[in-house]
């Protein structure tokens, strides 16, 4: 089994060497030119995961693996680092941040592991702040979740989910008040409300990004069902009344279930 894994990885490295040397497209790629493509591939993997499509997951993981090898090859050409450095680096990090496996540290559960991880990360000096490891370019919904999760890792958190919900209700009231007054602060209060809701979801092991994307997909399916019903009558959906569209929407809900 191990030999097959090594052979497959070596095959990918050898193919990358060939492409970099001989292919006009591959040979001109840079860190910068690959960046957006890598982001796209990551989202395609995320879609496959939400769709529970294992075949597509395998394909997208292969695409991402190619990108990791690609970046390492470019770096090697620039004498910055190589794939061996990358792999050894992550191996050393995993060993260092799992002292309960590779040393004598004792843990009781997965939560202890997360707390230790953040403490060790700060000791390493890779970030001066607990929140320094949260990428600036993360989508805001994911970023809020990661900020809260990291703060939790050092003990800055509510004790009970009921306390978090009280905060949600407080933010709802503040948002409603600003809306009522048509205030410029409405946007700020809406952001506070979203942040509180994301925190409440985290307390119940619900990832808001996954939850919202599943709702997006559900809405799209139901809306497209309505569009199909309109097409069957030879019309555009905008030509129908809201009541008619609502009837189709209710049908779509039953159909999707």
GUDO-494300 format. One record per residue (C-alpha): residue in three letters; y, x, z. Coordinates in Angstrom, 2 decimals, always signed. Layout:
REM GUDO-494300
<pt><resn>ALA</resn><yy>Y</yy><xx>X</xx><zz>Z</zz></pt>
...
This chain:
REM GUDO-494300
<pt><resn>UNK</resn><yy>+0.00</yy><xx>+0.00</xx><zz>+0.00</zz></pt>
<pt><resn>UNK</resn><yy>+2.45</yy><xx>+2.75</xx><zz>+0.96</zz></pt>
<pt><resn>UNK</resn><yy>+1.67</yy><xx>+4.69</xx><zz>-2.21</zz></pt>
<pt><resn>UNK</resn><yy>+2.38</yy><xx>+1.62</xx><zz>-4.35</zz></pt>
<pt><resn>UNK</resn><yy>+5.76</yy><xx>+1.13</xx><zz>-2.64</zz></pt>
<pt><resn>UNK</resn><yy>+6.71</yy><xx>+4.75</xx><zz>-3.16</zz></pt>
<pt><resn>UNK</resn><yy>+5.58</yy><xx>+4.66</xx><zz>-6.79</zz></pt>
<pt><resn>UNK</resn><yy>+7.64</yy><xx>+1.52</xx><zz>-7.47</zz></pt>
<pt><resn>UNK</resn><yy>+10.73</yy><xx>+3.02</xx><zz>-5.86</zz></pt>
<pt><resn>UNK</resn><yy>+10.33</yy><xx>+6.31</xx><zz>-7.72</zz></pt>
<pt><resn>UNK</resn><yy>+9.94</yy><xx>+4.36</xx><zz>-10.96</zz></pt>
<pt><resn>UNK</resn><yy>+13.28</yy><xx>+2.63</xx><zz>-10.36</zz></pt>
<pt><resn>UNK</resn><yy>+14.97</yy><xx>+5.97</xx><zz>-9.58</zz></pt>
<pt><resn>UNK</resn><yy>+13.55</yy><xx>+7.53</xx><zz>-12.76</zz></pt>
<pt><resn>UNK</resn><yy>+14.68</yy><xx>+4.57</xx><zz>-14.89</zz></pt>
<pt><resn>UNK</resn><yy>+18.16</yy><xx>+4.85</xx><zz>-13.36</zz></pt>
<pt><resn>UNK</resn><yy>+18.27</yy><xx>+8.54</xx><zz>-14.30</zz></pt>
<pt><resn>UNK</resn><yy>+17.34</yy><xx>+7.66</xx><zz>-17.89</zz></pt>
<pt><resn>UNK</resn><yy>+19.88</yy><xx>+4.85</xx><zz>-18.15</zz></pt>
<pt><resn>UNK</resn><yy>+22.66</yy><xx>+6.97</xx><zz>-16.71</zz></pt>
<pt><resn>UNK</resn><yy>+21.92</yy><xx>+9.74</xx><zz>-19.17</zz></pt>
<pt><resn>UNK</resn><yy>+21.30</yy><xx>+7.72</xx><zz>-22.33</zz></pt>
<pt><resn>UNK</resn><yy>+22.71</yy><xx>+4.17</xx><zz>-22.14</zz></pt>
<pt><resn>UNK</resn><yy>+26.34</yy><xx>+3.77</xx><zz>-23.30</zz></pt>
<pt><resn>UNK</resn><yy>+26.99</yy><xx>+0.93</xx><zz>-20.85</zz></pt>
<pt><resn>UNK</resn><yy>+25.23</yy><xx>+2.36</xx><zz>-17.79</zz></pt>
<pt><resn>UNK</resn><yy>+26.67</yy><xx>+5.84</xx><zz>-18.30</zz></pt>
<pt><resn>UNK</resn><yy>+30.28</yy><xx>+4.65</xx><zz>-18.08</zz></pt>
<pt><resn>UNK</resn><yy>+29.96</yy><xx>+2.56</xx><zz>-14.91</zz></pt>
<pt><resn>UNK</resn><yy>+31.88</yy><xx>+3.52</xx><zz>-11.76</zz></pt>
<pt><resn>UNK</resn><yy>+31.97</yy><xx>+2.38</xx><zz>-8.13</zz></pt>
<pt><resn>UNK</resn><yy>+34.89</yy><xx>+0.15</xx><zz>-9.02</zz></pt>
<pt><resn>UNK</resn><yy>+33.35</yy><xx>-1.39</xx><zz>-12.15</zz></pt>
<pt><resn>UNK</resn><yy>+30.17</yy><xx>-2.32</xx><zz>-10.27</zz></pt>
<pt><resn>UNK</resn><yy>+31.91</yy><xx>-3.80</xx><zz>-7.25</zz></pt>
<pt><resn>UNK</resn><yy>+32.52</yy><xx>-7.32</xx><zz>-8.58</zz></pt>
<pt><resn>UNK</resn><yy>+29.08</yy><xx>-7.41</xx><zz>-10.18</zz></pt>
<pt><resn>UNK</resn><yy>+27.51</yy><xx>-6.56</xx><zz>-6.83</zz></pt>
<pt><resn>UNK</resn><yy>+29.43</yy><xx>-9.38</xx><zz>-5.14</zz></pt>
<pt><resn>UNK</resn><yy>+28.18</yy><xx>-11.77</xx><zz>-7.84</zz></pt>
<pt><resn>UNK</resn><yy>+24.58</yy><xx>-10.63</xx><zz>-7.36</zz></pt>
<pt><resn>UNK</resn><yy>+24.91</yy><xx>-11.14</xx><zz>-3.60</zz></pt>
<pt><resn>UNK</resn><yy>+26.05</yy><xx>-14.72</xx><zz>-4.10</zz></pt>
<pt><resn>UNK</resn><yy>+23.22</yy><xx>-15.35</xx><zz>-6.54</zz></pt>
<pt><resn>UNK</resn><yy>+20.77</yy><xx>-14.18</xx><zz>-3.87</zz></pt>
<pt><resn>UNK</resn><yy>+22.50</yy><xx>-16.46</xx><zz>-1.36</zz></pt>
<pt><resn>UNK</resn><yy>+22.04</yy><xx>-19.42</xx><zz>-3.75</zz></pt>
<pt><resn>UNK</resn><yy>+18.34</yy><xx>-18.62</xx><zz>-4.15</zz></pt>
<pt><resn>UNK</resn><yy>+17.91</yy><xx>-18.51</xx><zz>-0.37</zz></pt>
<pt><resn>UNK</resn><yy>+19.59</yy><xx>-21.89</xx><zz>+0.11</zz></pt>
<pt><resn>UNK</resn><yy>+17.49</yy><xx>-23.33</xx><zz>-2.73</zz></pt>
<pt><resn>UNK</resn><yy>+14.35</yy><xx>-21.91</xx><zz>-1.07</zz></pt>
<pt><resn>UNK</resn><yy>+13.43</yy><xx>-20.42</xx><zz>-4.46</zz></pt>
<pt><resn>UNK</resn><yy>+11.22</yy><xx>-17.42</xx><zz>-3.66</zz></pt>
<pt><resn>UNK</resn><yy>+10.80</yy><xx>-16.40</xx><zz>-7.31</zz></pt>
<pt><resn>UNK</resn><yy>+14.55</yy><xx>-16.29</xx><zz>-7.81</zz></pt>
<pt><resn>UNK</resn><yy>+14.96</yy><xx>-14.47</xx><zz>-4.50</zz></pt>
<pt><resn>UNK</resn><yy>+12.61</yy><xx>-11.77</xx><zz>-5.76</zz></pt>
<pt><resn>UNK</resn><yy>+14.63</yy><xx>-11.44</xx><zz>-8.97</zz></pt>
<pt><resn>UNK</resn><yy>+17.98</yy><xx>-11.26</xx><zz>-7.20</zz></pt>
<pt><resn>UNK</resn><yy>+16.70</yy><xx>-8.75</xx><zz>-4.64</zz></pt>
<pt><resn>UNK</resn><yy>+15.66</yy><xx>-6.58</xx><zz>-7.58</zz></pt>
<pt><resn>UNK</resn><yy>+19.15</yy><xx>-6.84</xx><zz>-9.04</zz></pt>
<pt><resn>UNK</resn><yy>+20.69</yy><xx>-5.84</xx><zz>-5.71</zz></pt>
<pt><resn>UNK</resn><yy>+18.24</yy><xx>-2.96</xx><zz>-5.33</zz></pt>
<pt><resn>UNK</resn><yy>+19.33</yy><xx>-1.72</xx><zz>-8.75</zz></pt>
<pt><resn>UNK</resn><yy>+22.95</yy><xx>-1.76</xx><zz>-7.60</zz></pt>
<pt><resn>UNK</resn><yy>+22.13</yy><xx>+0.26</xx><zz>-4.47</zz></pt>
<pt><resn>UNK</resn><yy>+20.37</yy><xx>+2.85</xx><zz>-6.57</zz></pt>
<pt><resn>UNK</resn><yy>+23.22</yy><xx>+2.78</xx><zz>-9.11</zz></pt>
<pt><resn>UNK</resn><yy>+25.89</yy><xx>+3.52</xx><zz>-6.49</zz></pt>
<pt><resn>UNK</resn><yy>+23.77</yy><xx>+6.32</xx><zz>-5.05</zz></pt>
<pt><resn>UNK</resn><yy>+23.28</yy><xx>+7.86</xx><zz>-8.50</zz></pt>
<pt><resn>UNK</resn><yy>+27.02</yy><xx>+7.84</xx><zz>-9.20</zz></pt>
<pt><resn>UNK</resn><yy>+27.68</yy><xx>+9.40</xx><zz>-5.80</zz></pt>
<pt><resn>UNK</resn><yy>+25.10</yy><xx>+12.10</xx><zz>-6.49</zz></pt>
<pt><resn>UNK</resn><yy>+26.85</yy><xx>+12.99</xx><zz>-9.74</zz></pt>
<pt><resn>UNK</resn><yy>+30.09</yy><xx>+13.35</xx><zz>-7.79</zz></pt>
<pt><resn>UNK</resn><yy>+28.35</yy><xx>+15.48</xx><zz>-5.12</zz></pt>
<pt><resn>UNK</resn><yy>+29.25</yy><xx>+12.90</xx><zz>-2.47</zz></pt>
<pt><resn>UNK</resn><yy>+25.76</yy><xx>+11.86</xx><zz>-1.31</zz></pt>
<pt><resn>UNK</resn><yy>+22.45</yy><xx>+10.80</xx><zz>-2.81</zz></pt>
<pt><resn>UNK</resn><yy>+19.77</yy><xx>+8.17</xx><zz>-2.29</zz></pt>
<pt><resn>UNK</resn><yy>+17.95</yy><xx>+10.41</xx><zz>+0.19</zz></pt>
<pt><resn>UNK</resn><yy>+21.10</yy><xx>+10.61</xx><zz>+2.32</zz></pt>
<pt><resn>UNK</resn><yy>+21.47</yy><xx>+6.83</xx><zz>+2.16</zz></pt>
<pt><resn>UNK</resn><yy>+17.90</yy><xx>+6.15</xx><zz>+3.24</zz></pt>
<pt><resn>UNK</resn><yy>+17.87</yy><xx>+8.78</xx><zz>+5.97</zz></pt>
<pt><resn>UNK</resn><yy>+21.21</yy><xx>+7.47</xx><zz>+7.22</zz></pt>
<pt><resn>UNK</resn><yy>+19.98</yy><xx>+3.92</xx><zz>+7.66</zz></pt>
<pt><resn>UNK</resn><yy>+16.72</yy><xx>+5.11</xx><zz>+9.23</zz></pt>
<pt><resn>UNK</resn><yy>+18.62</yy><xx>+7.16</xx><zz>+11.80</zz></pt>
<pt><resn>UNK</resn><yy>+20.97</yy><xx>+4.26</xx><zz>+12.53</zz></pt>
<pt><resn>UNK</resn><yy>+18.08</yy><xx>+1.84</xx><zz>+13.07</zz></pt>
<pt><resn>UNK</resn><yy>+16.38</yy><xx>+4.24</xx><zz>+15.46</zz></pt>
<pt><resn>UNK</resn><yy>+19.62</yy><xx>+4.90</xx><zz>+17.34</zz></pt>
<pt><resn>UNK</resn><yy>+20.49</yy><xx>+1.22</xx><zz>+17.67</zz></pt>
<pt><resn>UNK</resn><yy>+17.01</yy><xx>+0.11</xx><zz>+18.73</zz></pt>
<pt><resn>UNK</resn><yy>+16.49</yy><xx>+2.15</xx><zz>+21.90</zz></pt>
<pt><resn>UNK</resn><yy>+14.19</yy><xx>-0.61</xx><zz>+23.21</zz></pt>
<pt><resn>UNK</resn><yy>+11.78</yy><xx>+0.36</xx><zz>+20.42</zz></pt>
<pt><resn>UNK</resn><yy>+12.34</yy><xx>+4.09</xx><zz>+19.99</zz></pt>
<pt><resn>UNK</resn><yy>+13.42</yy><xx>+5.03</xx><zz>+23.52</zz></pt>
<pt><resn>UNK</resn><yy>+13.13</yy><xx>+3.72</xx><zz>+27.09</zz></pt>
<pt><resn>UNK</resn><yy>+15.75</yy><xx>+0.92</xx><zz>+27.15</zz></pt>
<pt><resn>UNK</resn><yy>+14.43</yy><xx>-2.43</xx><zz>+28.40</zz></pt>
<pt><resn>UNK</resn><yy>+15.44</yy><xx>-5.78</xx><zz>+26.88</zz></pt>
<pt><resn>UNK</resn><yy>+14.51</yy><xx>-9.35</xx><zz>+27.72</zz></pt>
<pt><resn>UNK</resn><yy>+15.25</yy><xx>-11.11</xx><zz>+24.45</zz></pt>
<pt><resn>UNK</resn><yy>+17.02</yy><xx>-11.00</xx><zz>+21.08</zz></pt>
<pt><resn>UNK</resn><yy>+20.37</yy><xx>-11.59</xx><zz>+22.78</zz></pt>
<pt><resn>UNK</resn><yy>+20.00</yy><xx>-8.35</xx><zz>+24.73</zz></pt>
<pt><resn>UNK</resn><yy>+19.29</yy><xx>-6.54</xx><zz>+21.48</zz></pt>
<pt><resn>UNK</resn><yy>+22.55</yy><xx>-7.85</xx><zz>+19.94</zz></pt>
<pt><resn>UNK</resn><yy>+24.57</yy><xx>-6.83</xx><zz>+23.01</zz></pt>
<pt><resn>UNK</resn><yy>+23.06</yy><xx>-3.31</xx><zz>+22.96</zz></pt>
<pt><resn>UNK</resn><yy>+23.75</yy><xx>-3.01</xx><zz>+19.23</zz></pt>
<pt><resn>UNK</resn><yy>+27.48</yy><xx>-3.68</xx><zz>+19.70</zz></pt>
<pt><resn>UNK</resn><yy>+27.73</yy><xx>-1.32</xx><zz>+22.68</zz></pt>
<pt><resn>UNK</resn><yy>+26.01</yy><xx>+1.50</xx><zz>+20.81</zz></pt>
<pt><resn>UNK</resn><yy>+28.18</yy><xx>+0.85</xx><zz>+17.76</zz></pt>
<pt><resn>UNK</resn><yy>+31.33</yy><xx>+1.31</xx><zz>+19.86</zz></pt>
<pt><resn>UNK</resn><yy>+29.93</yy><xx>+4.48</xx><zz>+21.44</zz></pt>
<pt><resn>UNK</resn><yy>+29.32</yy><xx>+5.92</xx><zz>+17.99</zz></pt>
<pt><resn>UNK</resn><yy>+33.02</yy><xx>+5.66</xx><zz>+17.29</zz></pt>
<pt><resn>UNK</resn><yy>+32.52</yy><xx>+4.09</xx><zz>+13.86</zz></pt>
<pt><resn>UNK</resn><yy>+35.07</yy><xx>+1.45</xx><zz>+14.89</zz></pt>
<pt><resn>UNK</resn><yy>+37.76</yy><xx>+1.55</xx><zz>+17.58</zz></pt>
<pt><resn>UNK</resn><yy>+37.57</yy><xx>-2.24</xx><zz>+17.95</zz></pt>
<pt><resn>UNK</resn><yy>+34.59</yy><xx>-4.53</xx><zz>+18.39</zz></pt>
<pt><resn>UNK</resn><yy>+36.03</yy><xx>-6.53</xx><zz>+15.49</zz></pt>
<pt><resn>UNK</resn><yy>+36.65</yy><xx>-3.47</xx><zz>+13.33</zz></pt>
<pt><resn>UNK</resn><yy>+33.31</yy><xx>-3.88</xx><zz>+11.57</zz></pt>
<pt><resn>UNK</resn><yy>+34.18</yy><xx>-7.31</xx><zz>+10.17</zz></pt>
<pt><resn>UNK</resn><yy>+35.06</yy><xx>-6.78</xx><zz>+6.48</zz></pt>
<pt><resn>UNK</resn><yy>+38.58</yy><xx>-7.90</xx><zz>+5.59</zz></pt>
<pt><resn>UNK</resn><yy>+37.43</yy><xx>-9.40</xx><zz>+2.29</zz></pt>
<pt><resn>UNK</resn><yy>+34.78</yy><xx>-11.69</xx><zz>+3.81</zz></pt>
<pt><resn>UNK</resn><yy>+35.27</yy><xx>-15.39</xx><zz>+3.03</zz></pt>
<pt><resn>UNK</resn><yy>+37.26</yy><xx>-16.88</xx><zz>+5.91</zz></pt>
<pt><resn>UNK</resn><yy>+34.47</yy><xx>-19.19</xx><zz>+7.08</zz></pt>
<pt><resn>UNK</resn><yy>+31.98</yy><xx>-16.34</xx><zz>+7.36</zz></pt>
<pt><resn>UNK</resn><yy>+34.61</yy><xx>-14.04</xx><zz>+8.86</zz></pt>
<pt><resn>UNK</resn><yy>+35.41</yy><xx>-16.53</xx><zz>+11.65</zz></pt>
<pt><resn>UNK</resn><yy>+31.72</yy><xx>-16.79</xx><zz>+12.51</zz></pt>
<pt><resn>UNK</resn><yy>+31.30</yy><xx>-13.01</xx><zz>+12.60</zz></pt>
<pt><resn>UNK</resn><yy>+34.45</yy><xx>-12.54</xx><zz>+14.72</zz></pt>
<pt><resn>UNK</resn><yy>+33.15</yy><xx>-15.03</xx><zz>+17.27</zz></pt>
<pt><resn>UNK</resn><yy>+29.67</yy><xx>-13.55</xx><zz>+17.22</zz></pt>
<pt><resn>UNK</resn><yy>+30.96</yy><xx>-10.04</xx><zz>+17.82</zz></pt>
<pt><resn>UNK</resn><yy>+33.23</yy><xx>-11.20</xx><zz>+20.66</zz></pt>
<pt><resn>UNK</resn><yy>+30.20</yy><xx>-12.91</xx><zz>+22.17</zz></pt>
<pt><resn>UNK</resn><yy>+28.33</yy><xx>-9.60</xx><zz>+21.95</zz></pt>
<pt><resn>UNK</resn><yy>+30.63</yy><xx>-8.06</xx><zz>+24.56</zz></pt>
<pt><resn>UNK</resn><yy>+30.72</yy><xx>-11.11</xx><zz>+26.81</zz></pt>
<pt><resn>UNK</resn><yy>+33.94</yy><xx>-12.80</xx><zz>+25.61</zz></pt>
<pt><resn>UNK</resn><yy>+32.65</yy><xx>-16.34</xx><zz>+25.15</zz></pt>
<pt><resn>UNK</resn><yy>+32.38</yy><xx>-19.79</xx><zz>+26.64</zz></pt>
<pt><resn>UNK</resn><yy>+29.52</yy><xx>-20.44</xx><zz>+29.03</zz></pt>
<pt><resn>UNK</resn><yy>+28.58</yy><xx>-23.94</xx><zz>+27.87</zz></pt>
<pt><resn>UNK</resn><yy>+28.77</yy><xx>-25.74</xx><zz>+24.54</zz></pt>
<pt><resn>UNK</resn><yy>+30.49</yy><xx>-28.64</xx><zz>+26.30</zz></pt>
<pt><resn>UNK</resn><yy>+33.42</yy><xx>-26.32</xx><zz>+26.97</zz></pt>
<pt><resn>UNK</resn><yy>+33.58</yy><xx>-25.47</xx><zz>+23.28</zz></pt>
<pt><resn>UNK</resn><yy>+33.57</yy><xx>-29.15</xx><zz>+22.33</zz></pt>
<pt><resn>UNK</resn><yy>+36.43</yy><xx>-29.79</xx><zz>+24.75</zz></pt>
<pt><resn>UNK</resn><yy>+38.31</yy><xx>-27.09</xx><zz>+22.85</zz></pt>
<pt><resn>UNK</resn><yy>+37.48</yy><xx>-28.85</xx><zz>+19.56</zz></pt>
<pt><resn>UNK</resn><yy>+38.87</yy><xx>-32.12</xx><zz>+20.90</zz></pt>
<pt><resn>UNK</resn><yy>+41.99</yy><xx>-30.33</xx><zz>+22.14</zz></pt>
<pt><resn>UNK</resn><yy>+42.55</yy><xx>-28.83</xx><zz>+18.69</zz></pt>
<pt><resn>UNK</resn><yy>+41.97</yy><xx>-32.21</xx><zz>+17.00</zz></pt>
<pt><resn>UNK</resn><yy>+44.68</yy><xx>-33.77</xx><zz>+19.14</zz></pt>
<pt><resn>UNK</resn><yy>+47.10</yy><xx>-30.91</xx><zz>+18.48</zz></pt>
<pt><resn>UNK</resn><yy>+46.45</yy><xx>-31.13</xx><zz>+14.73</zz></pt>
<pt><resn>UNK</resn><yy>+46.93</yy><xx>-34.89</xx><zz>+14.71</zz></pt>
<pt><resn>UNK</resn><yy>+50.21</yy><xx>-34.51</xx><zz>+16.56</zz></pt>
<pt><resn>UNK</resn><yy>+51.55</yy><xx>-31.95</xx><zz>+14.06</zz></pt>
<pt><resn>UNK</resn><yy>+50.46</yy><xx>-34.14</xx><zz>+11.13</zz></pt>
<pt><resn>UNK</resn><yy>+52.21</yy><xx>-37.13</xx><zz>+12.70</zz></pt>
<pt><resn>UNK</resn><yy>+55.42</yy><xx>-35.13</xx><zz>+12.92</zz></pt>
<pt><resn>UNK</resn><yy>+54.94</yy><xx>-33.70</xx><zz>+9.42</zz></pt>
<pt><resn>UNK</resn><yy>+55.34</yy><xx>-30.31</xx><zz>+11.05</zz></pt>
<pt><resn>UNK</resn><yy>+55.10</yy><xx>-26.89</xx><zz>+9.42</zz></pt>
<pt><resn>UNK</resn><yy>+52.63</yy><xx>-26.01</xx><zz>+12.19</zz></pt>
<pt><resn>UNK</resn><yy>+50.02</yy><xx>-28.44</xx><zz>+10.81</zz></pt>
<pt><resn>UNK</resn><yy>+48.38</yy><xx>-25.70</xx><zz>+8.76</zz></pt>
<pt><resn>UNK</resn><yy>+48.14</yy><xx>-23.41</xx><zz>+11.79</zz></pt>
<pt><resn>UNK</resn><yy>+46.64</yy><xx>-26.19</xx><zz>+13.92</zz></pt>
<pt><resn>UNK</resn><yy>+44.15</yy><xx>-27.03</xx><zz>+11.18</zz></pt>
<pt><resn>UNK</resn><yy>+43.06</yy><xx>-23.39</xx><zz>+11.18</zz></pt>
<pt><resn>UNK</resn><yy>+42.64</yy><xx>-23.51</xx><zz>+14.96</zz></pt>
<pt><resn>UNK</resn><yy>+40.55</yy><xx>-26.67</xx><zz>+14.60</zz></pt>
<pt><resn>UNK</resn><yy>+38.29</yy><xx>-25.09</xx><zz>+12.00</zz></pt>
<pt><resn>UNK</resn><yy>+37.88</yy><xx>-22.01</xx><zz>+14.19</zz></pt>
<pt><resn>UNK</resn><yy>+36.86</yy><xx>-24.18</xx><zz>+17.15</zz></pt>
<pt><resn>UNK</resn><yy>+34.38</yy><xx>-26.18</xx><zz>+15.04</zz></pt>
<pt><resn>UNK</resn><yy>+32.83</yy><xx>-22.97</xx><zz>+13.73</zz></pt>
<pt><resn>UNK</resn><yy>+32.47</yy><xx>-21.76</xx><zz>+17.31</zz></pt>
<pt><resn>UNK</resn><yy>+30.76</yy><xx>-25.00</xx><zz>+18.31</zz></pt>
<pt><resn>UNK</resn><yy>+28.36</yy><xx>-24.67</xx><zz>+15.38</zz></pt>
<pt><resn>UNK</resn><yy>+27.55</yy><xx>-21.11</xx><zz>+16.45</zz></pt>
<pt><resn>UNK</resn><yy>+26.65</yy><xx>-22.34</xx><zz>+19.93</zz></pt>
<pt><resn>UNK</resn><yy>+24.04</yy><xx>-24.58</xx><zz>+18.33</zz></pt>
<pt><resn>UNK</resn><yy>+22.66</yy><xx>-21.89</xx><zz>+15.99</zz></pt>
<pt><resn>UNK</resn><yy>+24.20</yy><xx>-23.56</xx><zz>+12.93</zz></pt>
<pt><resn>UNK</resn><yy>+25.78</yy><xx>-21.20</xx><zz>+10.43</zz></pt>
<pt><resn>UNK</resn><yy>+28.85</yy><xx>-23.02</xx><zz>+9.10</zz></pt>
<pt><resn>UNK</resn><yy>+28.71</yy><xx>-21.32</xx><zz>+5.70</zz></pt>
<pt><resn>UNK</resn><yy>+25.14</yy><xx>-22.50</xx><zz>+5.11</zz></pt>
<pt><resn>UNK</resn><yy>+25.90</yy><xx>-25.96</xx><zz>+6.45</zz></pt>
<pt><resn>UNK</resn><yy>+28.98</yy><xx>-26.41</xx><zz>+4.26</zz></pt>
<pt><resn>UNK</resn><yy>+27.25</yy><xx>-25.08</xx><zz>+1.14</zz></pt>
<pt><resn>UNK</resn><yy>+24.36</yy><xx>-27.52</xx><zz>+1.64</zz></pt>
<pt><resn>UNK</resn><yy>+26.91</yy><xx>-30.32</xx><zz>+1.89</zz></pt>
<pt><resn>UNK</resn><yy>+28.61</yy><xx>-29.04</xx><zz>-1.28</zz></pt>
<pt><resn>UNK</resn><yy>+25.29</yy><xx>-29.15</xx><zz>-3.13</zz></pt>
<pt><resn>UNK</resn><yy>+24.57</yy><xx>-32.63</xx><zz>-1.79</zz></pt>
<pt><resn>UNK</resn><yy>+27.97</yy><xx>-33.91</xx><zz>-2.90</zz></pt>
<pt><resn>UNK</resn><yy>+27.53</yy><xx>-32.41</xx><zz>-6.37</zz></pt>
<pt><resn>UNK</resn><yy>+24.11</yy><xx>-34.05</xx><zz>-6.77</zz></pt>
<pt><resn>UNK</resn><yy>+25.43</yy><xx>-37.46</xx><zz>-5.77</zz></pt>
<pt><resn>UNK</resn><yy>+28.57</yy><xx>-37.20</xx><zz>-7.86</zz></pt>
<pt><resn>UNK</resn><yy>+26.57</yy><xx>-36.15</xx><zz>-10.91</zz></pt>
<pt><resn>UNK</resn><yy>+24.31</yy><xx>-39.16</xx><zz>-10.35</zz></pt>
<pt><resn>UNK</resn><yy>+27.40</yy><xx>-41.38</xx><zz>-10.60</zz></pt>
<pt><resn>UNK</resn><yy>+28.50</yy><xx>-39.60</xx><zz>-13.76</zz></pt>
<pt><resn>UNK</resn><yy>+25.06</yy><xx>-40.18</xx><zz>-15.28</zz></pt>
<pt><resn>UNK</resn><yy>+25.25</yy><xx>-43.92</xx><zz>-14.50</zz></pt>
<pt><resn>UNK</resn><yy>+28.65</yy><xx>-44.07</xx><zz>-16.19</zz></pt>
<pt><resn>UNK</resn><yy>+27.34</yy><xx>-42.25</xx><zz>-19.28</zz></pt>
<pt><resn>UNK</resn><yy>+24.48</yy><xx>-44.73</xx><zz>-19.57</zz></pt>
<pt><resn>UNK</resn><yy>+27.10</yy><xx>-47.42</xx><zz>-20.04</zz></pt>
<pt><resn>UNK</resn><yy>+28.92</yy><xx>-45.35</xx><zz>-22.62</zz></pt>
<pt><resn>UNK</resn><yy>+31.96</yy><xx>-44.74</xx><zz>-20.44</zz></pt>
<pt><resn>UNK</resn><yy>+33.69</yy><xx>-42.04</xx><zz>-18.41</zz></pt>
<pt><resn>UNK</resn><yy>+33.36</yy><xx>-42.31</xx><zz>-14.64</zz></pt>
<pt><resn>UNK</resn><yy>+37.15</yy><xx>-42.57</xx><zz>-14.29</zz></pt>
<pt><resn>UNK</resn><yy>+36.98</yy><xx>-45.94</xx><zz>-16.09</zz></pt>
<pt><resn>UNK</resn><yy>+35.13</yy><xx>-47.57</xx><zz>-13.18</zz></pt>
<pt><resn>UNK</resn><yy>+36.56</yy><xx>-48.99</xx><zz>-9.99</zz></pt>
<pt><resn>UNK</resn><yy>+36.20</yy><xx>-47.34</xx><zz>-6.61</zz></pt>
<pt><resn>UNK</resn><yy>+33.88</yy><xx>-50.17</xx><zz>-5.50</zz></pt>
<pt><resn>UNK</resn><yy>+31.60</yy><xx>-49.56</xx><zz>-8.49</zz></pt>
<pt><resn>UNK</resn><yy>+31.54</yy><xx>-45.84</xx><zz>-7.82</zz></pt>
<pt><resn>UNK</resn><yy>+30.79</yy><xx>-46.51</xx><zz>-4.15</zz></pt>
<pt><resn>UNK</resn><yy>+27.74</yy><xx>-48.60</xx><zz>-5.12</zz></pt>
<pt><resn>UNK</resn><yy>+26.43</yy><xx>-45.74</xx><zz>-7.24</zz></pt>
<pt><resn>UNK</resn><yy>+27.17</yy><xx>-43.32</xx><zz>-4.41</zz></pt>
<pt><resn>UNK</resn><yy>+25.00</yy><xx>-45.37</xx><zz>-2.05</zz></pt>
<pt><resn>UNK</resn><yy>+22.24</yy><xx>-45.43</xx><zz>-4.68</zz></pt>
<pt><resn>UNK</resn><yy>+22.50</yy><xx>-41.66</xx><zz>-5.01</zz></pt>
<pt><resn>UNK</resn><yy>+22.11</yy><xx>-41.24</xx><zz>-1.27</zz></pt>
<pt><resn>UNK</resn><yy>+18.83</yy><xx>-43.16</xx><zz>-1.35</zz></pt>
<pt><resn>UNK</resn><yy>+17.70</yy><xx>-41.32</xx><zz>-4.48</zz></pt>
<pt><resn>UNK</resn><yy>+18.39</yy><xx>-37.89</xx><zz>-2.97</zz></pt>
<pt><resn>UNK</resn><yy>+16.47</yy><xx>-38.74</xx><zz>+0.19</zz></pt>
